[in-house]
């Protein structure tokens, strides 16, 4: 009896091949052929699941976002912060600091995608902005909860502070990728700022 094909597993295998290729040689150099070689499959099979390179890139960004969410959840559990808003905010933002191979690849590919989407109409648009917008709203909700609990500065505008925190963490993450500072130094800066947001 012929083996049934798990199409979702194959799609994921191809997407992960793109992510590995992009992490090692840059997103700009990725082609359908290079992904096929990395995945150990034919170009025709890659094209069966993804009509265009843009479709493959969008699927890869969705997978990256899912994996990042899983990492944040693991960090929250490891920190034992439960539902403490301040701890949750810290866990989210610390994931913006590349500390291992997976997080470095995530931030490198995410940054490259952002740059490409500025000049490539096929990659531009609301799809890329949806995740950051959702994260802003999530952090604003956590900050508001912390203010109500008396652990965050009540004078802060929660929405504006969420924007600032994400900008600071993204900038620190980029500085680590560029070798401007170490992951430990970036983490220390981030915690210094969080100490001002959550003084209690």
Residue pairs with C-beta under 8 A, 6 or more apart in sequence:
7 49
10 45
10 49
11 49
11 59
12 63
13 39
13 41
14 35
14 39
14 41
14 45
14 46
14 49
14 50
14 56
15 56
15 59
15 60
15 63
16 39
16 63
17 35
17 36
17 38
17 39
17 40
18 30
18 35
18 38
18 56
18 57
18 60
19 60
19 63
19 64
19 105
19 109
20 38
21 29
21 30
21 34
21 35
21 38
22 30
22 60
22 105
22 108
22 109
22 112
23 101
23 104
23 105
23 108
23 109
25 34
26 112
27 57
27 109
27 112
27 113
27 116
28 112
28 116
30 53
30 57
31 53
32 43
32 46
32 47
32 50
32 53
32 56
33 43
35 46
35 56
36 42
36 43
36 45
36 46
39 46
46 56
50 56
50 59
52 122
54 120
54 122
54 123
57 113
57 116
57 123
58 123
58 127
60 109
61 109
61 110
61 113
61 127
61 128
64 106
64 109
64 110
65 131
67 102
67 106
68 95
68 106
71 95
71 102
71 103
72 91
72 92
72 95
75 91
75 94
75 95
76 87
76 88
76 91
79 87
79 90
79 91
81 87
81 88
81 90
81 91
84 151
85 142
85 143
85 145
85 146
85 149
85 151
85 152
86 142
86 146
86 151
86 152
86 194
86 198
88 142
89 139
89 142
89 143
89 146
89 165
89 194
89 197
89 198
90 191
90 194
92 135
92 138
92 139
93 165
93 166
93 168
93 169
93 190
93 194
94 169
94 187
94 190
95 103
96 107
96 166
96 169
96 170
96 172
96 173
96 190
97 103
97 169
97 172
97 173
97 176
97 183
97 186
97 187
97 190
98 104
98 106
98 107
98 108
98 173
98 176
98 177
98 183
99 183
99 187
104 177
107 173
107 174
107 177
108 177
111 174
111 177
113 123
113 128
114 128
116 123
117 123
117 124
117 125
117 128
118 124
132 166
135 166
136 159
136 162
136 163
136 166
137 162
139 162
139 165
139 166
140 158
140 159
140 161
140 162
141 158
143 152
143 156
143 158
143 161
143 162
143 197
144 158
146 152
146 198
147 153
147 154
147 156
147 158
150 200
151 198
151 200
152 197
152 198
152 199
152 200
153 196
153 197
153 198
153 199
156 197
161 197
165 193
165 194
165 197
168 189
168 190
168 193
169 190
172 181
172 186
172 189
172 190
173 186
175 181
175 186
176 182
176 183
176 186
181 189
